[in-house]
Amino acid sequence: MRALVKTYLNIRTDYPAIQLNNNPGYYKPGEEIDVTDTVIGQQYKGNSIWFRLPNNAFVWSGGIDGIEFIWSQESFKILDQQQQYEVLLMAKEYYAKKMLTDEYGVTGIYIGKKISGNTEATFLSLTFQVIKKADKLEWKKIPEVLAFKGFAIPTDIVEEDFIKMQFPGDGLAGKPGGSISRINDQDWGSCSFIAEKVEDEITNFYLVTNYHVAALDLLQQQQFSYDVSKHQEDLLPVVMPSWLADANEKNEIGFLCKGIFDEWHDTALIRITNEDVVSNMLTGDNRIEGVLDVVDNPSFLGKRVTMYGGLSGKVGNKKIISVNSSQRGSVGGSDFIKSELIQVEKMSNGGDSGSPVMIDNQLAGIIIGADNNNTYVLSAAKIVSIFNLKISDR
């Protein structure tokens, strides 16, 4: 196949990687070259796909114009699982921009294993969730395979509705899995975990939950972030158990301190006013002891998780379906897309938003919502990193 070079592009010999002594020359933008094969090599700028030349040298695929072409129908399936995942991660980003729209009737896209009947495929695929499988004139058809940089990407199609945030019990005051809400608010969810952070040489304690749980009214006003330092004259108190659990109980636990609602976050930090009442102990004498980084790690596919929910309580033995899922939904009158979610078998109901999801005693993430067959989990590692938090040992 003839390929068009779009930037200055180094030639690499012996192996598809950037090494000290494997660069005999380069191509200039606008040159046409012959390409014979697609291989996986060193990752460069987030892209590990390389093209083989007729002389068995290699060029990085990021320097070649064009994406949607196929060399062989089998070249993808002979890759190992990690290599398949690397290719699918790039393909998912590319095709999500084109197909995660009403034009195709797509409600979500994730990387997982195709299931035919009761049989799970040995290879990974790009799964498209659609409102209806039946052909409709107004929807474009999703092909059985998608072309991506020489690979034939297998697809799967399942019917699924849009993701829904899970608003509505007595919960566990001050503990993960306990019900939580803003004072006098009619919507509530669950406590995720207790974190701490050293600020101005003082250790502050925070309860973590969803932004859509602690700040739904702000979302409805199109306010997608919050910082108490800009609103010190009007603190927003939070109660736990939720206000609906016992309207006469003086159960204020703290106030909304920070929050983010964007493509990668739905997180709120509640500053704890009395750290003696909080703990990371779960039901059954279990404790949150650390955080697992699950997103984009295919070794977690098929692992079993347990939720501790404010409404549903402890729900276990549910399987991880995908470690990188993108979903469409709406909240507060606004449509949104959530990316890099952990997707698990349905385990939650209204009121479970914010619940911790565990693998043994390690926190994988917090629930943000569900559809008919799946629950979606925001990465705990991402939350801890963006807010510079530490899991409290209380």
C-alpha positions, 0 to 999 in steps of 0.5 A, spaced: 500 500 500 502 507 498 502 511 504 503 519 504 507 522 510 505 528 513 511 530 517 518 529 518 518 521 519 524 517 522 526 510 519 527 505 524 531 499 523 531 492 526 525 493 531 519 498 531 522 503 537 526 509 538 533 507 539 540 510 539 543 507 532 537 505 528 535 511 524 539 511 517 534 516 514 528 520 514 522 521 510 519 528 508 512 531 509 508 529 502 513 523 500 509 517 498 512 510 501 510 503 500 507 500 507 507 492 507 504 491 514 502 493 521 505 491 528 506 493 535 512 496 537 514 502 542 509 507 545 511 514 542 506 520 544 501 515 546 501 511 540 504 504 539 502 502 532 508 502 527 508 500 519 513 495 516 516 497 510 518 493 504 526 493 506 523 490 513 525 497 516 519 501 520 516 508 521 511 510 526 504 510 524 503 517 527 507 520 521 502 517 516 496 520 513 490 516 513 487 511 519 481 507 516 484 502 512 485 494 513 491 490 511 488 483 514 482 480 517 486 476 522 492 481 524 488 484 530 486 477 533 493 474 533 496 480 538 496 478 545 491 481 550 495 487 552 497 489 545 489 488 543 488 493 548 493 498 546 490 498 539 483 498 541 484 504 546 486 508 540 481 506 536 476 507 541 478 515 542 478 515 534 471 512 533 468 515 539 468 522 536 465 520 530 460 515 533 458 516 540 452 521 537 445 520 535 447 519 528 448 512 530 443 511 536 449 510 540 449 511 548 456 508 550 462 505 547 467 500 551 472 495 550 471 488 552 470 481 550 464 479 545 459 474 548 455 470 543 450 466 546 453 464 553 460 464 550 465 469 551 470 471 545 478 470 547 479 476 543 477 484 545 473 488 541 470 495 541 462 494 544 457 499 541 451 500 546 445 502 542 438 504 543 435 499 539 439 494 535 433 494 529 435 497 523 432 504 523 433 509 517 435 515 521 441 511 524 447 509 520 449 502 521 455 500 525 459 495 521 462 488 524 469 490 523 472 497 523 478 499 519 484 502 524 491 503 522 491 496 518 487 492 523 480 490 522 477 492 529 472 487 531 465 490 534 459 488 538 453 491 539 448 491 545 442 494 546 442 499 552 439 506 554 443 512 556 446 512 563 442 515 569 445 518 575 442 514 581 439 519 586 433 515 591 434 509 609 438 509 614 445 509 613 452 509 616 453 516 619 460 518 617 462 511 614 462 509 606 456 506 604 452 511 608 447 515 605 448 523 604 445 529 602 445 536 602 441 539 608 433 540 606 435 537 599 430 531 596 435 528 592 441 523 596 446 518 595 452 515 598 458 516 602 464 514 598 470 514 602 474 518 608 480 522 605 485 526 608 490 532 606 495 536 609 494 544 608 497 549 611 501 544 616 494 542 618 491 535 616 484 536 614 479 530 613 474 530 607 468 525 605 468 524 598 461 523 594 459 525 587 458 532 585 451 530 582 449 528 590 452 534 593 451 539 588 445 537 584 442 544 585 448 547 582 448 543 576 441 545 575 444 552 574 450 550 569 455 550 575 460 545 574 465 546 579 465 549 586 470 552 591 468 554 598 474 559 598 470 563 593 463 562 597 465 563 604 459 567 606 454 561 604 457 554 606 453 549 603 452 544 609 451 536 608 448 531 612 449 524 614 445 519 614 441 523 608 436 528 610 430 523 608 432 518 613 430 522 619 428 530 618 428 531 625 436 529 627 441 534 627 446 530 623 450 535 619 457 532 618 460 538 614 460 542 608 461 542 601 468 544 600 470 542 592 467 539 586 468 537 579 463 535 574 466 534 567 468 528 562 472 525 567 470 527 574 463 527 578 466 528 585 465 532 591 469 533 597 465 535 604 470 538 609 469 534 615 467 538 621 469 533 627 473 527 624 472 523 630 465 521 627 468 518 621 471 512 619 473 508 613 470 502 616 465 498 612 460 493 614 462 486 616 469 489 619 472 490 612 476 497 611 478 501 605 486 500 606 488 503 599 486 504 592 487 500 585 488 504 579 484 499 574 482 504 568 486 502 562 489 495 565 486 489 562 488 484 567 482 487 571 477 484 566 473 479 569 475 481 576 469 481 581 468 487 585 463 489 591 459 495 592 457 498 599 451 502 597 447 507 601 440 504 599 442 497 597 447 495 602 453 490 600 452 487 593 458 483 591 461 478 586 459 482 580 464 482 574 468 488 571 466 488 564 470 494 561 476 498 564 475 504 559 468 505 558 465 512 555 457 513 556 452 519 554 447 521 559 443 527 562 443 531 569 440 538 571 437 539 564 444 538 560 447 532 556 454 530 558 459 524 556 463 521 561 469 517 559 474 512 562 469 509 566 470 502 569 464 498 567 461 492 571 455 488 571 449 492 574 449 492 582 446 499 584 440 502 584 437 509 586 441 512 592 447 508 591 451 514 587 457 515 590 458 508 593 465 505 594 466 499 589 472 494 592 476 489 590 478 485 597 480 491 601 482 496 596 478 501 593 477 501 585 472 507 584 465 510 586 459 509 583 456 515 578 450 511 575 447 505 571 443 503 565 439 497 565 444 492 565 451 496 567 453 500 573 459 505 572 464 507 576 469 513 576 476 511 578 478 512 585 485 513 583 483 519 579 480 522 584 486 521 589 490 524 584 487 530 582 485 532 589 492 530 592 488 526 597 490 520 602 486 514 604 485 516 611 487 510 616 481 512 621 
